[in-house]
Amino acid sequence: MATLTTTITEEITLNGSDRGSTNTLSVGSVTQIFNRIVACPSGQDTTIANFQAAVNTSDGALKIADAKYMRVTNLSSDDVAMSLQVSLAENGTADSSASVLLGAGTSFILGGVDAGISVSDANADIIVAGSLKDLESIIIDGHGSNAVNIEVFVAS
């Protein structure tokens, strides 16, 4: 087993004062890494990762209970929409979606995907930690005129 260490550093000086910060996270007991750069074609939706109860549940599945850290980075110069497919029934099938803009050169980080996300369309209610659901997959919407390169990194 290994320990994954991630460090996020922001460097900025405003009005002569250092306003940056550095945060480090250590994730222990890592035994597997899923890392790939996906060329997502324009005009197509591309699934870059999917999470299931077991790796043999569907082709290329990552075991949801084991995923401890996930990062998606847009390596391209174009913004893309990233759809987080959520299984509210927690049965391995997506039945809701939350979409976020993944700007050029930016990253999206999630600590875990098992009971790590949820959506609410009724009154925009806040969903408490004990009621979060499973991330089923991540889809990049290739709506622009250019293909984009997306890096996905999952530590399990």
Beta strands, then each sheet from edge to edge (+ up, - down):
strand 1: 2-10
strand 2: 13-14
strand 3: 17-18
strand 4: 21-30
strand 5: 33-40
strand 6: 45-52
strand 7: 62-63
strand 8: 69-74
strand 9: 80-87
strand 10: 96-102
strand 11: 107-110
strand 12: 134-141
strand 13: 148-155
sheet 1: 1+ 4-
sheet 2: 2+ 3-
sheet 3: 5+ 13- 8+ 11-
sheet 4: 7+ 6+ 12- 9+ 10-
end
